[in-house]
Amino acid sequence: AYNKAVPLEILEALASDDDVNVRLALAEEFELPPYILQKLCDDQNPYVRDRAEATLEGLLFESQLKNEGFVQQS
């Protein structure tokens, strides 16, 4: 999830991994494509679902700030 060079096919497969810790790590990743985060919002584990939903909400909030003209400063 943290490696930007990982092909989408691998990330999609990891979103269905048997290990809840793998899915939870994915759900925390802001760089993950939104459709994979959306899939994790339907996960059987409530912690994975909640984390994926929070990550998507954070992405939406950042998008709204950007649309309002707020930019990140170093």
Buried (B, 14 or more C-beta within 10 A) or exposed (E): BEEEEEEEEEBBEBBEEEEEEBBBBBBBBEEBEEEBBEBBBEBEEEEBBBBBBBBBEEBEEEEEEEEEEEEEEE
